[in-house]
Amino acid sequence: MSEVVLAYSGGLDTSVCIPLLKEHYGFDRVITVLVDVGQPRWDIERGNQRAEKLADEHYVIDARDEFVNNYLFPINKSERFL
């Protein structure tokens, strides 16, 4: 059984990728992963709803704290010294 993991946004482009991966590339299972970095809640919910219909398995990773602390705060600190 062949599986593939797709970084998934829930938008049209990544939603179309799911059947393409199965029909044209021969994957038996498509597992989607949506990463929450603080986008609007409706964006996450839309992605979850679409993934439930299209994907064989779906995960959401809550990366909000990591994104803010490790990427946004350091950018803000470095801008003060420019």
Buried (B, 14 or more C-beta within 10 A) or exposed (E): EEEBEBEBBBEEEBBEBBEEBBEEEEBEBBBBBBBBBEBEEEBBEBBBEBBEEBBBEBEBEEBEEEBEEEEEEEEEEEEEEE
